[in-house]
Amino acid sequence: MCRAGADHALTRAAKLASLLETSFRENLMRRFTDATFSEGEEIYGTYRLVSSTQRYVETGEVVTSSRDNGFLTYGRDGRMMVIIVGDDRPKPESAENMTDQARVQLYQSLVAYGGAFKFDGKTVEHHVDISWNEIWTGTTQFRDMKRDGERLSISTRLAPNARNGRIAVTTLLWEKLK
């Protein structure tokens, strides 16, 4: 393929990815009736993961799971932490008997990070100080946030999925613990 053809293909792929990301996020967010936050409304607290949805760009495939487990905490001190684990994690008998394969599977089914956060009523910025993969450490992760009562819907921007590297928009639905 010539350089101009390759550039054209990349441009078309980027446009398609942008359309998929926008369309998916808009359709999901329409479900939330009181979707925006009032000025001064707080997000502080701890939330349990209800479901996760990934929309993969290259195929348009949508994968939704309500079996993963996770917690997300926003503190009044401006700090946040999140941990998400897959439902298919191995349970080794002991640390002494754990195989390297089990260690790899445990790592691959984990997403965890923490740091400072800033919220403007629509977008939350996670300024990552520590992360399970070190790739995110020192970065800012932008998330679009909507709410419905005690539930938060938080969507990533178009990016490689943290677990499998495929380009996707991931939307996580969280419910506040009482």
Secondary structure as UniProt FT lines:
FT   HELIX           3..30
FT   TURN            33..34
FT   TURN            39..40
FT   STRAND          45..56
FT   TURN            57..59
FT   STRAND          62..65
FT   STRAND          69..74
FT   TURN            76..77
FT   STRAND          79..85
FT   TURN            87..88
FT   TURN            96..97
FT   HELIX           100..108
FT   STRAND          110..119
FT   STRAND          123..131
FT   TURN            137..138
FT   STRAND          140..148
FT   TURN            149..150
FT   STRAND          151..156
FT   STRAND          159..160
FT   TURN            162..164
FT   STRAND          167..176
//
